[in-house]
């Protein structure tokens, strides 16, 4: 999923939780200066996520609350739901 760092505005991608830390996501960002991709972990509260189904940026908290993004059964990945049943449930089976 496309994400944007709130303080700096850097755009990257993420779809996986850091399973070795509490409440962190794995972030992939390509630096504009020298186009070197880097990976880091950070708190989701520092990022906004682009929801393709509605075409707008949302905070992670709002996106999860409104069920625009859900998790898998193991709570390791997050993504937009593929169907209305998954959206209502809040996770995939």
Secondary structure by P-SEA (a helix, b strand, c coil): ccccccccccccccccccccccbbbbbbbbbccccbbbbbbbbccccccccccccccccaaaaaaaccbbbccccccccccccaaaaaacccc
